[in-house]
Amino acid sequence: MMKSLLRNAWLPVALVAIFILLDLVVDRLMGRRAGNDLAHLILVGLALLITFILVREATRTRERAEATLRQAHDELELRVRERTAELARANETLQAESVNASRRRSRSSASPPFPV
């Protein structure tokens, strides 16, 4: 779970960091003193909240996809087992028919064609 979270989190976190750095650079270029004023704190809080929501949704989406994939795999395994059993029964039937046909041929070749 933690690996999945980290894998999904790196891009939003990087974007938030770049956005905050750009905001600080723009403030510096405009001559404003970059500090921990309320606007920057609100901006950072909103960016982190959005990042959290995006990461959580990406993680949930991945978990749903993994669950769907597991279910499809389980259903396929069941179908394979059912089909294997069906083929085994068909094979047994064919072998029994082959044995019966072979016995009939051997009996018919052992008996004389015309009664004596």
Order of alpha helices (4+ residues) and beta strands (2+ residues): alpha-alpha
